[in-house]
Amino acid sequence: MEDDPRERQLNIHLDPENLAGVYANFANVSFSDYEFTITFARIDHEVEEGDVPGVVVSRVNMSPRFMREVMDAMNDSWSKWSTREGIRNLPEQGESHQQ
């Protein structure tokens, strides 16, 4: 008999009202000795004078270990996205480059 544990699958439930997610165009990262907090907000950049209005759409607290895992996952996804976009934006063969 092998000591090969079966790979476990996550079974995450997503309520229908959260399916669309929330939009954020601003994030603030803060930390203490025990945790990191990422606050996501939607900011109205079109206001030309006075305070810039915004609303917090989500706040996530996490341990330093989980923060490292999130950063690694984001870097991996960013690298994959950048590679895909770079390939997508390559000039077509035979295309002339006139300046």
C-alpha positions as CSV (number, residue, x, y, z in Angstrom):
1,M,0.0,0.0,0.0
2,E,1.4,3.4,-1.0
3,D,1.7,6.3,1.4
4,D,0.6,8.7,-1.4
5,P,-2.1,11.0,0.1
6,R,-4.8,12.0,-2.4
7,E,-4.8,15.6,-3.5
8,R,-7.5,17.5,-1.7
9,Q,-9.8,19.8,-3.6
10,L,-11.2,23.1,-2.3
11,N,-14.9,23.4,-2.2
12,I,-15.6,27.1,-1.9
13,H,-19.1,28.4,-1.8
14,L,-19.9,31.8,-3.5
15,D,-23.2,33.4,-2.7
16,P,-24.9,34.7,-5.8
17,E,-25.0,38.3,-4.4
18,N,-21.1,38.2,-4.3
19,L,-20.7,36.7,-7.7
20,A,-20.0,40.0,-9.5
21,G,-17.4,41.0,-7.0
22,V,-16.6,44.7,-6.3
23,Y,-14.6,47.2,-8.3
24,A,-11.6,48.9,-6.7
25,N,-9.1,51.4,-8.1
26,F,-7.3,52.1,-4.9
27,A,-5.7,49.9,-2.3
28,N,-3.9,50.7,1.0
29,V,-1.7,48.2,2.8
30,S,-1.0,48.5,6.5
31,F,0.5,46.2,9.0
32,S,1.0,45.5,12.7
33,D,3.3,42.9,14.4
34,Y,0.7,40.2,13.8
35,E,-1.2,40.9,10.6
36,F,-1.5,42.8,7.3
37,T,-4.6,44.7,6.3
38,I,-5.4,45.5,2.7
39,T,-8.2,48.1,2.3
40,F,-9.7,48.3,-1.2
41,A,-11.6,51.4,-2.2
42,R,-13.3,53.0,-5.2
43,I,-12.1,56.5,-5.8
44,D,-13.7,59.2,-7.9
45,H,-10.7,60.7,-9.7
46,E,-12.9,63.0,-11.8
47,V,-13.3,65.5,-9.0
48,E,-11.1,68.5,-9.8
49,E,-11.2,70.5,-6.5
50,G,-11.3,69.7,-2.9
51,D,-11.1,66.3,-1.3
52,V,-11.2,63.2,-3.5
53,P,-14.3,61.2,-2.6
54,G,-14.1,57.5,-2.2
55,V,-15.8,54.5,-0.6
56,V,-14.2,51.4,1.0
57,V,-15.5,48.3,-0.9
58,S,-13.6,45.7,1.1
59,R,-11.0,45.2,3.8
60,V,-9.0,42.0,4.2
61,N,-6.9,41.1,7.3
62,M,-4.3,38.3,7.0
63,S,-1.4,36.7,8.7
64,P,2.2,37.6,7.4
65,R,2.5,34.0,6.1
66,F,-0.7,34.3,4.1
67,M,0.3,37.7,2.9
68,R,3.5,36.2,1.4
69,E,1.4,33.5,-0.3
70,V,-1.0,36.1,-1.8
71,M,2.0,38.2,-3.0
72,D,3.5,35.0,-4.7
73,A,0.2,34.2,-6.3
74,M,-0.2,37.8,-7.6
75,N,3.4,37.8,-9.0
76,D,2.8,34.5,-10.7
77,S,-0.5,35.7,-12.2
78,W,1.0,39.0,-13.3
79,S,3.9,37.2,-15.0
80,K,1.5,34.9,-16.9
81,W,-0.7,37.9,-17.9
82,S,2.3,39.9,-19.0
83,T,3.6,37.1,-21.1
84,R,0.2,36.5,-22.7
85,E,-0.2,40.2,-23.5
86,G,3.4,40.4,-24.9
87,I,2.7,37.5,-27.3
88,R,-0.7,39.0,-28.2
89,N,1.0,42.3,-29.1
90,L,3.8,40.9,-31.2
91,P,3.8,42.2,-34.8
92,E,2.4,39.9,-37.4
93,Q,4.9,38.2,-39.8
94,G,5.4,40.1,-43.0
95,E,4.1,43.3,-41.4
96,S,6.2,46.2,-42.6
97,H,7.5,48.6,-40.1
98,Q,7.7,52.1,-41.6
99,Q,8.4,55.2,-39.6
